[in-house]
Amino acid sequence: MTATTDGSTGAPRPRAAAASATTGITPGADAVLEAARQAAERGVEHLLARQDAQGWWKGDLETNVTMDAEDLLLRQFLGIQDEKTLRAAALFIRGEQRDDGTWATFYGGPGELSTTVEAYVALRLAGDLPDDPHMARAAAWIRAKGGIAASRVFTRIWLALFGWWKWDDLPELPPELIFLPKWVPLNIYDFGCWARQTIVPLTVVSAKRPVRPAPFALDELHTDPRRPSPAKPLAPVASWDGAFQRLDKVLHAYHKVAPRALRRAAMRSAARWIVERQENDGCWGGIQPPAVYSVIALHLLGYDLQHPVMRAGLESLDRFAVWREDGARMIEACQSPVWDTCLAAIALADAGVPGDHPALVKAADWMLEEEITRPGDWAVRRPQLEPGGWAFEFHNDNYPDIDDTAEVILALRRVKHPQQEKVEAAIARGVRWNLGMQSKNGAWGAFDADNTSAFPNRLPFCDFGEVIDPPSADVTAHVVEMLAYEGKSHDPRTRRGIEWLLAEQEANGAWFGRWGVNYVYGTGSVVPALVAAGIPAAHPAIRRAVGWLESVQNDDGGWGEDLRSYGETEWMGRGPSTASQTAWALLALLAAGERDGRAAERGVAWLAENQRADGSWDEPYFTGTGFPWDFSINYHLYRQVFPLTALGRYVHGEPFSPNAAKGS
């Protein structure tokens, strides 16, 4: 028995067995094939039309309104608020509010406290009044959930900048952290790269404890304005939580007696670390949160707004803005051109576009120019490894991405480039770098090797999202698939990756998805990789995966999975059908030899039937993951590239045979 949902906040509801609940009559195989062929042709035309003149693709990267709220709070803190930006951001934030007065972190999700607090404060900055009906509903809901005191640490840091929260009631994060050598627990390289880039500037903010005059009070967001920050009971001293809570008390005491010379030296080192990692476009790591906190930290250390570093940083933040036709302004947390471009190239090639097509050659040229050939933070753990690989964003040379590198190589292999020697050299460097980033357990993380310390997640400061980067099934699968197509299926390092993947399979046959939602993404990534690497379709692991996908197929023929599957097992593989998730399931089924099976036919029919006239698909649901459950992403190009890839493989078969590429 499976279940579907209506996309609201309720639990999955039972549905009838798929055998008796199909909508209409599923067409025969010939009709499905013809529908798939026509849909693929329309999809190709649509995707080709979206390519930038320079060769790249990029869809909007939609997250939640905390990006927009924090952008306004930053401008207020720096004294650079302007009316046009304020109005446009407020228009977007108001438009995302739910009927109950709350804001969610993903489409159809439940209201979320910290997001609602930040959105409320941003609208107060824009002039909305506490008595306005939409504001009163939000404030009442916030109080019912515990008020500001129950919000996450990062939200309360933003409020502390304006005196709406006390710095003494926030976890301590001393800048002396920068001095810890890499072998000491809780050194900055124990954190994932995104957390590292955020934490280093926040140590400066935590030490400086700035307060700017608040333009209004926020008493209406406290359950008791006279005592807005009740003390929380300590966990048992023998527990890890208790130990780290007491460590935080020690650090608070240290804040009062820290040697001034040592603290100044630590903040100078932090500033140097920050400035050294500023990218050519002025951003930090190509993501908005580290950029925001880096600008604040440097400003507190005396960098005026006209300093080249500050000016470039602020200009980079403006490039995260997406201006909509209605005048609203949405802030992207990140931009994904490399990821979007390699996935688009794979989709077009698999849909039958010739490898020497000008669009594919132009895309390859752009990707080749984006190759990273200098060391970054990853070299702290792999100092002897030669650089190579690709990042996710336009500019992010410090943090190439293992996942992107694997997919770029798979994309480049599909292109017939006039300068093949140049392509081969870049691929060789990427393969070597990916192999060198393998973790001790045989798998791969996203940005670092062996970034698995359990300590950072224990810090009271780290109460939001993942702060480490352990290996995941989806990234490992993409690397294994790439290595298979590079003729390295029998390489001992590839075999270790395969063994790790087989051991990670869930009892029901699925794989967890770290960077996409969720088990459908993980399974759709792993099955094609295992088959490409030589695991037969009859292998028990593949058959279990097929069985699970068939069991969670929706009545309409598609697949979907709600983000709540990250915390509640009853949501595994369950949710309204989406184009991207249906495509992921199909990629697994097709790789497993199920092309002529009823599940695959129904999935392909769903994609064809739900395609728009212009060759695109609609997908309001969030199927991308930043941090499981805590931070979700709607990649606007996912709804185009993955369905096209699945349709192309259904029509044309596998793109090319494993081991047919340049061998080892």
Buried (B, 14 or more C-beta within 10 A) or exposed (E): EBBBBEBEBEEBEEBEEBEEEBEEEBBEBEEBBBBBBBBBBBBBEBBBEBBEEEBBBBBBBBBBBBBBBBBBBBBBBBEEBEEEBBBBBBBBBBEBBBEEBBBBBBBBBBBBBBBBBBBBBBBBBBEBEBEEEBBBBBBEBBBEBEBBBBBBBBBBBBBBBBBBBBBEBBBBBBBBBBBBEEEEEBBBBBBBBBBBBBBBBBBBBBBBBBBEEBEEEBEBBBBEEEEBBEEEEEBEEEEEEEBBBEBBEEBBEBBEEBEEEEBBBBBBBBBEBBBEBBBEBBBBBBBBBBBBBBBBBBBBBEBEEEEEBBBBBBEBBEBBBBEEEEEBBBBBBBBBBBBBBBBBBBBBBBBBBEBEBEBBBBBBBBBBEBBBEEBBBBBBBBEEBEBBBBBBBBBBBBBBBBBBBBBBBBBBBBBBBEEEEEBBBBBBBBBBBBBBBBBEBBBBBBBBBBBBBEBBBBBBBBBBBBBBBBBBBBBBBBBBBBBBBBBBBEBEBBBBBBEBBBEBBBEBBBBBBBBBBBBBBBBBBBBBBBBBBBBEBEBEBBEBBBEBBBBBBBBBBBBBBBBBBBEEEEBBBBBBBBBBBBBBBBBBBBBBBBBEBBBBBBBBBBBBBBBEEEBBBEBEBBBBBBBBBBBBBBBBBBBBBBBBBBBBBBBBEEBBEBBEBEEE
